[in-house]
């Protein structure tokens, strides 16, 4: 089974790439969604987060995800603190899911994660695919999604590893500045290059 990590900055199109491979019968784990689930459902993690960041991330003594998000996206060190709490749990989920996928005889296992390279979890994968796009293109996409306040977009981008650094760590980089069909064509070529159907 081939283990592929897909990453990219916010608005790059990495989730679109993961959705493409899902249609190719890949087992896809969205690490960012899994992390959010863990934060809200794992009481031990929730307590550790509240203890670490204090009342500024709570409402009525309950963890407030919006406040937590605003706080950790204001500082690299705070983001690192949160990742140190969450990533060991997320990585364990990834390992267990990969074992399950292997037992099921799947050929491609994918982890989609914005902070995959920052987390230093590279050795687990056969290769890393980086989806990238120009900053202006990424900002436009995020504004169209309307799920992140405009004043936070630049902050989040600034906290992510620079694209040049990511390119050095990734095995393959796909530029996604064009249309959806352009991206799908590049992904199809990449899929064929993996040669998993032979």
C-alpha positions as CSV (number, residue, x, y, z in Angstrom):
1,X,0.0,0.0,0.0
2,X,1.3,3.4,-1.0
3,X,1.1,6.1,1.8
4,X,0.9,9.6,0.4
5,X,0.9,12.8,2.4
6,X,-0.9,15.8,0.8
7,X,-0.2,19.2,2.1
8,X,-0.4,22.9,1.1
9,X,-1.1,26.3,2.5
10,X,-4.5,27.6,3.2
11,X,-6.4,28.2,-0.1
12,X,-3.9,26.1,-2.1
13,X,-6.4,23.4,-3.1
14,X,-5.0,20.4,-1.1
15,X,-8.6,19.3,-0.1
16,X,-9.7,19.4,-3.7
17,X,-6.7,17.1,-4.5
18,X,-7.6,14.7,-1.7
19,X,-11.2,14.6,-3.0
20,X,-9.8,13.7,-6.4
21,X,-7.9,10.7,-5.0
22,X,-10.9,9.6,-3.0
23,X,-12.7,9.0,-6.3
24,X,-9.8,6.7,-7.2
25,X,-10.7,4.6,-4.1
26,X,-8.0,6.0,-1.9
27,X,-8.5,5.9,1.8
28,X,-8.3,9.6,2.8
29,X,-7.9,11.0,6.3
30,X,-8.5,14.7,6.8
31,X,-6.1,15.3,9.7
32,X,-7.4,18.8,10.3
33,X,-11.0,17.5,10.7
34,X,-9.7,14.7,12.9
35,X,-7.9,17.2,15.1
36,X,-11.1,19.2,15.5
37,X,-13.0,16.1,16.4
38,X,-10.4,15.1,19.0
39,X,-10.5,18.6,20.5
40,X,-14.3,18.5,21.0
41,X,-14.8,14.9,21.9
42,X,-11.7,13.9,23.9
43,X,-12.2,15.2,27.5
44,X,-8.5,14.7,28.4
45,X,-7.3,16.7,25.4
46,X,-9.9,19.4,26.1
47,X,-8.7,19.7,29.7
48,X,-5.1,19.9,28.6
49,X,-5.9,22.7,26.2
50,X,-7.8,24.7,28.8
51,X,-5.0,24.2,31.3
52,X,-2.4,25.3,28.7
53,X,-4.2,28.4,27.3
54,X,-6.4,29.4,30.2
55,X,-9.8,31.2,30.5
56,X,-9.2,33.2,27.3
57,X,-10.2,30.1,25.2
58,X,-13.3,29.3,27.2
59,X,-17.0,30.4,27.6
60,X,-18.7,29.4,30.8
61,X,-15.8,27.1,31.6
62,X,-16.3,25.2,28.3
63,X,-13.7,25.2,25.4
64,X,-14.7,27.8,22.8
65,X,-13.2,26.7,19.4
66,X,-13.5,30.1,17.9
67,X,-11.6,31.7,20.7
68,X,-9.0,29.0,20.6
69,X,-8.6,29.4,16.8
70,X,-8.2,33.2,17.1
71,X,-5.6,32.8,19.9
72,X,-3.4,30.1,18.3
73,X,-3.4,31.8,14.9
74,X,-2.0,35.0,16.5
75,X,1.3,33.4,17.4
76,X,3.7,30.7,16.1
77,X,4.7,29.6,19.6
78,X,1.0,29.2,20.7
79,X,0.3,27.3,17.5
80,X,3.3,25.0,18.3
81,X,2.0,24.5,21.8
82,X,-1.4,23.4,20.5
83,X,0.2,21.1,17.9
84,X,2.3,19.4,20.6
85,X,-0.9,18.5,22.4
86,X,-2.9,17.4,19.4
87,X,-0.4,15.9,16.9
88,X,0.6,12.8,19.0
89,X,-3.1,11.8,19.1
90,X,-3.7,12.6,15.4
91,X,-0.6,10.6,14.4
92,X,-1.8,7.6,16.4
93,X,-5.1,7.8,14.5
94,X,-3.2,7.9,11.2
95,X,-1.2,4.9,12.0
96,X,-4.3,2.9,13.1
97,X,-6.2,4.0,9.9
98,X,-3.2,3.0,7.7
99,X,-3.1,-0.5,9.3
100,X,-6.9,-0.9,8.7
101,X,-6.6,0.2,5.1
102,X,-3.7,-2.2,4.5
103,X,-5.8,-5.1,5.9
104,X,-8.6,-4.1,3.5
105,X,-6.2,-4.4,0.6
106,X,-6.3,-0.7,-0.5
107,X,-3.6,0.5,-2.8
108,X,-3.5,4.2,-1.8
109,X,-3.7,5.7,1.7
110,X,-3.7,9.5,2.0
111,X,-3.4,11.9,4.9
112,X,-4.5,15.5,4.0
113,X,-3.0,17.9,6.5
114,X,-2.1,21.6,6.4
115,X,0.7,21.2,8.9
116,X,2.0,17.9,7.8
117,X,5.6,19.2,7.2
118,X,5.5,21.4,10.3
119,X,4.6,18.4,12.4
120,X,7.7,16.5,11.2
121,X,5.7,13.4,10.3
122,X,7.4,12.9,7.0
123,X,9.0,9.4,7.5
124,X,5.6,7.7,7.7
125,X,4.9,8.4,4.0
126,X,6.2,7.0,0.7
127,X,6.1,10.5,-0.6
128,X,4.7,14.0,0.1
129,X,2.6,15.9,-2.5
130,X,2.6,19.7,-2.1
131,X,-0.3,21.6,-3.7
132,X,0.7,25.3,-4.1
133,X,-0.7,28.5,-5.5
134,X,0.2,32.2,-5.7
135,X,-0.7,34.2,-2.6
136,X,-3.2,36.4,-4.4
137,X,-5.0,33.3,-5.8
138,X,-5.1,31.7,-2.4
139,X,-6.5,34.8,-0.7
140,X,-9.2,35.1,-3.4
141,X,-10.3,31.5,-2.9
142,X,-10.5,31.9,0.9
143,X,-12.6,35.1,0.6
144,X,-14.9,33.2,-1.8
145,X,-15.3,30.5,0.8
146,X,-16.2,33.1,3.4
147,X,-15.3,30.9,6.3
148,X,-12.4,32.9,7.6
149,X,-12.5,36.6,8.5
150,X,-10.4,38.7,6.1
151,X,-8.1,40.1,8.8
152,X,-7.2,36.5,9.9
153,X,-6.2,35.3,6.4
154,X,-2.8,37.0,6.3
155,X,-2.1,36.0,9.9
156,X,-2.7,32.3,9.2
157,X,-0.6,32.5,6.0
158,X,2.2,34.1,7.9
159,X,2.2,31.3,10.5
160,X,2.5,28.5,7.9
161,X,5.9,27.3,6.7
162,X,7.1,29.4,3.7
163,X,6.3,27.8,0.3
164,X,10.0,27.6,-0.6
165,X,10.7,25.5,2.6
166,X,7.8,23.2,1.8
167,X,9.0,22.7,-1.7
168,X,12.4,21.5,-0.4
169,X,10.7,18.9,1.8
170,X,8.0,17.7,-0.6
171,X,8.7,15.0,-3.2
172,X,6.4,16.5,-5.8
173,X,4.9,20.0,-6.1
174,X,1.7,20.8,-8.2
175,X,1.0,24.4,-9.0
176,X,-2.7,25.2,-8.8
177,X,-3.1,28.7,-10.2
178,X,-5.5,27.7,-13.0
179,X,-8.9,26.2,-13.3
180,X,-10.3,23.1,-11.6
181,X,-9.9,21.1,-14.8
182,X,-6.3,22.2,-15.0
183,X,-5.7,20.8,-11.5
184,X,-7.5,17.6,-12.2
185,X,-5.4,17.0,-15.3
186,X,-2.2,17.5,-13.3
187,X,-3.5,15.2,-10.6
188,X,-4.5,12.6,-13.2
189,X,-0.9,12.6,-14.5
190,X,0.4,12.3,-11.0
191,X,-1.9,9.4,-10.3
192,X,-0.8,7.6,-13.4
193,X,2.9,8.2,-12.4
194,X,2.3,6.3,-9.1
195,X,1.5,3.3,-11.3
196,X,-0.6,1.6,-8.5
197,X,-2.9,-0.3,-10.9
198,X,-0.1,-2.6,-12.3
